[in-house]
Amino acid sequence: MTIITTIEDLRILAKKRVPRMFYDYADAGSWTESTYRANSDDFAKIKFRQRVAVNLVDRTTRTTMIGQDVAMPVALAPTGLTGMQHADGEILAARAAERFGVPFTLSTMSICSIEDVAAHTSKPFWFQLYVMKDREFVNRLIDRAKAARCSALVLTLDLQVLGQRHKDIRNGMTAPPRMTLANIVNLMTKPRWCMGILRTPRRGFGNIVGHASDVSDMSSLSAWTSQQFDPALSWADVEWIKRRWGGKLIIKGIMDEQDARLAADSGADALIVSNHGGRQLDGAQSSIGALPAIVEAVGKRIEVHMDGGVRSGQDVIRALALGAKGVYIGRPFLYGLGAMGEQGVTKCLEIIRNELDLTMAFCGLRDVNDVDGKILLPGTF
């Protein structure tokens, strides 16, 4: 594929180049995947009002997210096992985001460690934290994020228990992959991926190996999560983490107005309306469907962001029109990474910014900060 114009083009190329278990890990939801599909399908129902004969000179997509200047109101979402989409994937994605001027969020469940990413970037990035039963491990993660000069902590609350994703079970998903006959046959068709993985020492969970106590085998994601994700997580833990961190705090995984009020009460700087990309509670509302009510409930008290189903710059502007101050992309940048490495992540961001800019123009806007519900057709949202 020599001409890439959409995120879908990147997805098709990534599917060809990434081993099946890791492509499926990224491009899947839980159970029937109804929420995973609704996340993107519900965006398409929202229609724009086209305007003409408006001065469109000097358009800008620049704005801020939690006070940080950004080239557009888009951040790279925290995604586990990013380094299995492409060798050194977290480092490559962080570098692409830094050059483009948008935030990169490193997952706790990353392949490249906090220190790896910090050593290969020159500006602060964001770090996403899961609350584990081992609170000393959580303490050490926070200290490592501080030492790496991370400028925001993204606290994910919607993974107290792990949703069941049928494709991962069928594929026997592990990192690195087990050398079963089926996996060997599939890997033989992915020479580019294999060569990259063979050249890098980063093949396990970099934030965990050598840092977690009493965990000897890090080859299985499910084993770690079943041992350590904390079903007893409470808002008291959120308060403790906020005090312990002391910096900008973003709470991820809010889908309910009552939870949104509790997030605002916690003193966090922002919340993310998110159903974990449809990977947790199947049958839940889409993120874009939940967004307006949460903005109405707490939008004047806390910065509201969203993720889930964003596949274009048009989806970004739809979310902004419904009150979001920032949008996160996960699968789109993973497609770009799997397709073309660092260049693919940059291509993903270029596609989204171009679509955002052109849609603003067609709606008669010059500044992304002026986007509001007036650009949408009533009755379509």
C-alpha positions as CSV (number, residue, x, y, z in Angstrom):
1,M,0.0,0.0,0.0
2,T,1.8,3.1,-1.3
3,I,-0.9,5.7,-0.7
4,I,-2.3,6.0,2.8
5,T,-5.1,8.5,3.3
6,T,-7.1,7.2,6.2
7,I,-6.8,5.4,9.6
8,E,-8.4,2.4,7.9
9,D,-5.5,2.2,5.4
10,L,-3.2,1.9,8.4
11,R,-5.3,-0.7,10.0
12,I,-5.3,-2.9,6.9
13,L,-1.5,-2.6,6.6
14,A,-1.0,-3.4,10.3
15,K,-3.1,-6.5,10.1
16,K,-0.8,-7.7,7.4
17,R,2.4,-7.0,9.4
18,V,1.6,-7.7,13.0
19,P,1.3,-11.3,14.4
20,R,-2.3,-12.4,14.7
21,M,-2.4,-12.6,18.6
22,F,-1.1,-9.0,19.0
23,Y,-3.2,-7.5,16.2
24,D,-6.3,-9.2,17.8
25,Y,-5.2,-8.0,21.3
26,A,-5.4,-4.4,20.1
27,D,-8.4,-4.7,17.7
28,A,-10.9,-6.5,19.9
29,G,-13.5,-6.0,22.6
30,S,-14.9,-8.1,25.3
31,W,-17.6,-10.8,24.9
32,T,-19.8,-10.0,21.8
33,E,-17.9,-6.7,21.1
34,S,-21.1,-4.8,21.0
35,T,-19.7,-1.8,23.0
36,Y,-16.5,-1.9,21.0
37,R,-18.5,-1.5,17.8
38,A,-20.9,1.1,19.3
39,N,-18.0,3.3,20.2
40,S,-17.2,4.0,16.6
41,D,-20.7,3.5,15.1
42,D,-22.3,6.1,17.3
43,F,-19.9,8.8,16.0
44,A,-21.2,8.3,12.5
45,K,-24.8,9.2,13.6
46,I,-23.7,12.8,14.5
47,K,-24.0,15.1,11.6
48,F,-22.4,18.5,10.8
49,R,-23.9,21.8,9.8
50,Q,-22.0,23.0,6.7
51,R,-21.3,26.8,6.4
52,V,-20.1,28.9,3.5
53,A,-18.6,32.3,2.7
54,V,-16.8,32.5,6.1
55,N,-13.3,33.8,6.5
56,L,-11.1,30.7,6.9
57,V,-7.7,32.3,6.8
58,D,-5.2,31.4,9.6
59,R,-7.0,28.3,10.9
60,T,-5.5,26.7,14.0
61,T,-5.9,23.4,15.8
62,R,-3.7,24.5,18.7
63,T,-5.1,24.5,22.2
64,T,-4.3,23.2,25.7
65,M,-5.0,20.0,27.7
66,I,-4.7,20.3,31.5
67,G,-2.8,23.5,30.8
68,Q,-0.3,21.9,28.5
69,D,0.1,23.4,25.0
70,V,-0.9,20.9,22.3
71,A,-0.8,21.0,18.5
72,M,-4.4,19.6,18.5
73,P,-6.7,18.4,21.3
74,V,-5.6,14.8,20.9
75,A,-3.4,12.6,23.2
76,L,-2.0,9.1,22.6
77,A,-3.9,6.9,25.0
78,P,-2.2,4.4,27.3
79,T,-2.2,1.0,25.6
80,G,-0.8,-2.2,27.0
81,L,1.8,-4.3,25.1
82,T,2.4,-1.5,22.6
83,G,5.9,-2.8,22.1
84,M,4.4,-6.0,20.7
85,Q,2.8,-4.1,17.8
86,H,6.3,-3.1,16.7
87,A,9.7,-3.5,18.4
88,D,10.3,-0.7,20.9
89,G,6.8,0.5,20.2
90,E,6.4,2.8,23.2
91,I,9.6,4.6,22.5
92,L,8.7,5.1,18.8
93,A,5.2,6.3,19.6
94,A,6.5,8.7,22.3
95,R,9.0,10.2,19.9
96,A,6.4,10.7,17.2
97,A,4.0,12.3,19.7
98,E,6.8,14.6,21.0
99,R,7.7,15.9,17.6
100,F,4.1,16.4,16.6
101,G,3.3,18.2,19.8
102,V,0.7,16.0,21.4
103,P,0.8,14.1,24.8
104,F,1.9,10.5,24.9
105,T,0.6,8.3,27.8
106,L,2.7,5.3,28.8
107,S,0.8,2.3,30.2
108,T,1.8,0.5,33.3
109,M,1.5,-2.7,31.2
110,S,4.0,-1.4,28.6
111,I,6.9,-3.4,27.1
112,C,9.3,-0.4,27.2
113,S,9.8,0.9,30.8
114,I,9.3,4.4,32.1
115,E,13.1,4.8,32.1
116,D,13.4,3.5,28.5
117,V,10.9,6.1,27.2
118,A,12.4,8.9,29.3
119,A,15.9,8.1,27.9
120,H,14.6,8.4,24.3
121,T,12.5,11.6,24.7
122,S,13.4,15.1,25.6
123,K,10.0,16.4,26.9
124,P,7.8,15.1,29.7
125,F,5.2,12.5,28.9
126,W,2.2,11.2,30.9
127,F,2.1,8.0,32.8
128,Q,-0.9,5.8,33.3
129,L,-1.2,4.0,36.6
130,Y,-3.2,0.8,37.6
131,V,-3.8,0.3,41.3
132,M,-2.3,-3.0,42.3
133,K,-2.8,-5.0,45.5
134,D,0.9,-4.5,46.1
135,R,0.9,-0.9,47.3
136,E,4.6,-0.8,47.6
137,F,4.9,-1.6,43.9
138,V,2.4,1.3,43.3
139,N,4.6,3.6,45.4
140,R,7.7,2.6,43.4
141,L,5.8,3.3,40.1
142,I,4.8,6.7,41.3
143,D,8.4,7.5,42.3
144,R,9.7,6.3,39.0
145,A,7.2,8.4,37.1
146,K,8.4,11.4,39.2
147,A,12.0,10.6,38.5
148,A,11.2,10.5,34.8
149,R,9.6,13.9,35.0
150,C,6.2,12.7,33.9
151,S,3.9,15.8,33.7
152,A,0.6,14.0,34.5
153,L,-0.6,10.8,36.1
154,V,-3.5,9.1,34.4
155,L,-5.2,6.9,37.0
156,T,-7.3,4.1,35.4
157,L,-10.2,3.0,37.6
158,D,-12.1,0.6,35.3
159,L,-9.9,-2.4,35.5
160,Q,-10.5,-3.8,39.0
161,V,-11.3,-7.0,37.3
162,L,-10.3,-8.0,33.8
163,G,-12.9,-8.3,31.1
164,Q,-13.0,-11.5,29.0
165,R,-11.7,-11.1,25.5
166,H,-12.4,-14.2,23.5
167,K,-9.8,-13.6,20.9
168,D,-7.0,-13.4,23.5
169,I,-8.1,-16.8,24.9
170,R,-8.3,-18.4,21.5
171,N,-4.9,-17.1,20.5
172,G,-3.3,-18.0,23.8
173,M,-2.0,-14.5,24.0
174,T,1.3,-14.0,25.8
175,A,4.3,-11.6,25.6
176,P,6.6,-12.7,24.1
177,P,4.5,-15.3,22.1
178,R,4.8,-19.0,23.0
179,M,6.4,-21.0,20.2
180,T,3.5,-23.2,19.4
181,L,3.1,-24.7,15.9
182,A,0.2,-22.2,15.1
183,N,2.3,-19.2,16.3
184,I,5.4,-20.3,14.4
185,V,3.4,-20.7,11.2
186,N,1.9,-17.2,11.7
187,L,5.2,-15.6,12.6
188,M,6.8,-16.9,9.5
189,T,4.4,-14.6,7.5
190,K,5.6,-11.6,9.5
191,P,9.3,-11.3,8.8
192,R,9.5,-7.5,9.3
193,W,8.0,-7.8,12.8
194,C,10.2,-10.8,13.7
195,M,13.4,-9.0,12.7
196,G,12.5,-6.0,14.8
197,I,11.8,-8.1,17.9
198,L,15.0,-10.1,17.5
199,R,17.0,-6.9,17.5
200,T,15.6,-5.5,20.7
201,P,16.0,-6.7,24.3
202,R,12.6,-5.3,25.2
203,R,10.2,-8.2,25.1
204,G,8.7,-8.4,28.6
205,F,6.8,-6.0,30.8
206,G,9.4,-3.3,31.4
207,N,7.7,-1.6,34.3
208,I,7.2,-4.8,36.1
209,V,10.1,-7.2,35.5
210,G,12.7,-6.5,38.2
211,H,10.4,-4.1,40.1
212,A,7.5,-6.2,41.3
213,S,7.9,-8.4,44.4
214,D,7.1,-12.1,44.4
215,V,6.4,-12.2,40.6
216,S,8.7,-14.7,38.9
217,D,7.0,-15.3,35.6
218,M,6.1,-12.3,33.5
219,S,5.3,-14.2,30.3
220,S,1.6,-14.2,30.9
221,L,-0.5,-11.0,31.1
222,S,-3.5,-12.8,32.5
223,A,-1.5,-14.4,35.3
224,W,-0.2,-10.9,36.4
225,T,-3.6,-9.2,36.2
226,S,-5.4,-12.0,38.0
227,Q,-2.9,-11.7,40.9
228,Q,-2.5,-8.0,41.2
229,F,-5.5,-5.9,39.9
230,D,-7.3,-4.8,43.0
231,P,-11.1,-5.4,43.2
232,A,-11.2,-3.5,46.5
233,L,-10.2,-0.2,44.9
234,S,-12.0,2.8,46.3
235,W,-12.1,6.6,46.2
236,A,-10.0,6.6,49.3
237,D,-7.3,5.0,47.2
238,V,-7.7,7.8,44.7
239,E,-7.2,10.4,47.4
240,W,-4.1,8.6,48.6
241,I,-2.6,8.5,45.1
242,K,-3.4,12.2,44.5
243,R,-1.5,13.1,47.7
244,R,1.3,10.7,46.9
245,W,1.7,12.0,43.3
246,G,1.3,15.7,44.0
247,G,1.1,16.7,40.3
248,K,-1.5,16.8,37.6
249,L,-4.0,14.0,37.9
250,I,-6.4,12.6,35.3
251,I,-9.0,10.0,36.2
252,K,-9.8,7.5,33.4
253,G,-12.8,5.2,33.1
254,I,-15.8,7.4,34.0
255,M,-19.1,6.5,32.3
256,D,-21.6,7.5,35.0
257,E,-22.7,11.0,36.2
258,Q,-22.4,10.0,39.9
259,D,-18.8,8.8,39.3
260,A,-18.1,12.0,37.4
261,R,-19.1,14.0,40.4
262,L,-16.9,11.9,42.7
263,A,-14.0,12.4,40.3
264,A,-14.6,16.2,40.4
265,D,-14.8,16.1,44.2
266,S,-11.5,14.3,44.3
267,G,-9.7,17.4,43.1
268,A,-8.4,15.7,39.9
269,D,-7.5,18.0,37.0
270,A,-9.4,16.1,34.4
271,L,-11.5,13.0,33.8
272,I,-11.7,10.7,30.8
273,V,-15.1,9.4,29.7
274,S,-14.0,5.9,28.7
275,N,-15.3,2.4,28.6
276,H,-11.8,1.0,28.1
277,G,-12.3,0.8,24.3
278,G,-15.2,-1.7,24.8
279,R,-12.7,-4.2,26.4
280,Q,-14.4,-4.4,29.8
281,L,-18.2,-4.2,30.2
282,D,-19.8,-5.4,27.0
283,G,-23.2,-3.9,26.6
284,A,-22.2,-0.6,28.1
285,Q,-23.0,2.7,26.5
286,S,-20.6,4.1,23.9
287,S,-18.2,6.8,25.2
288,I,-19.5,9.4,22.9
289,G,-23.1,8.5,24.0
290,A,-22.1,9.0,27.7
291,L,-20.2,12.3,27.1
292,P,-23.0,15.0,27.0
293,A,-24.5,14.0,30.3
294,I,-21.2,14.0,32.0
295,V,-20.2,17.3,30.6
296,E,-23.5,18.7,31.8
297,A,-23.0,17.3,35.3
298,V,-19.4,18.4,35.9
299,G,-18.0,20.2,32.9
300,K,-17.8,23.5,34.8
301,R,-15.8,21.9,37.7
302,I,-13.3,19.6,35.9
303,E,-11.8,19.3,32.4
304,V,-13.7,16.5,30.6
305,H,-11.8,14.4,28.0
306,M,-13.0,11.2,26.2
307,D,-11.7,8.2,24.4
308,G,-13.2,5.2,22.6
309,G,-14.1,4.8,18.9
310,V,-12.2,7.8,17.6
311,R,-11.1,6.9,14.1
312,S,-10.8,10.3,12.4
313,G,-10.4,14.1,12.9
314,Q,-14.1,14.3,12.3
315,D,-14.7,12.2,15.4
316,V,-12.4,14.5,17.3
317,I,-14.4,17.6,16.4
318,R,-17.7,15.7,17.2
319,A,-16.4,15.0,20.7
320,L,-15.3,18.7,21.1
321,A,-18.7,19.9,19.9
322,L,-20.3,17.8,22.7
323,G,-18.2,19.4,25.3
324,A,-14.9,17.4,25.5
325,K,-11.7,19.4,26.0
326,G,-9.5,16.7,24.7
327,V,-9.7,13.3,22.9
328,Y,-7.5,10.2,23.2
329,I,-6.6,7.8,20.4
330,G,-5.5,4.2,21.1
331,R,-6.2,1.9,18.2
332,P,-5.5,4.5,15.5
333,F,-1.9,5.0,16.6
334,L,-1.4,1.3,17.2
335,Y,-2.5,0.7,13.6
336,G,0.1,3.2,12.4
337,L,2.8,1.7,14.7
338,G,2.1,-1.8,13.5
339,A,2.0,-0.7,9.9
340,M,5.0,1.6,9.7
341,G,6.6,2.0,13.1
342,E,7.4,5.6,14.1
343,Q,6.6,6.9,10.7
344,G,3.2,5.3,10.9
345,V,2.3,7.0,14.2
346,T,3.3,10.3,12.6
347,K,1.1,9.5,9.6
348,C,-1.8,8.7,11.9
349,L,-1.5,12.1,13.6
350,E,-1.2,13.9,10.3
351,I,-4.3,12.2,9.0
352,I,-6.3,13.2,12.1
353,R,-5.1,16.8,12.1
354,N,-5.8,17.2,8.4
355,E,-9.4,15.9,8.9
356,L,-9.9,18.0,11.9
357,D,-8.7,21.2,10.1
358,L,-10.8,20.6,7.0
359,T,-13.9,19.8,9.0
360,M,-13.5,23.0,11.0
361,A,-13.3,24.9,7.7
362,F,-16.4,23.3,6.2
363,C,-18.2,24.2,9.4
364,G,-17.1,27.8,9.2
365,L,-14.5,27.8,12.0
366,R,-10.9,29.0,12.2
367,D,-10.0,28.1,15.8
368,V,-10.5,24.7,17.4
369,N,-11.2,26.5,20.7
370,D,-14.4,27.8,19.2
371,V,-15.9,24.4,18.5
372,D,-19.3,23.9,20.2
373,G,-22.6,22.2,19.6
374,K,-23.7,24.8,17.1
375,I,-21.7,23.0,14.4
376,L,-23.9,19.9,14.7
377,L,-27.3,19.3,13.2
378,P,-30.0,19.1,16.0
379,G,-31.5,15.7,16.5
380,T,-28.4,13.8,15.4
381,F,-26.8,13.7,18.9
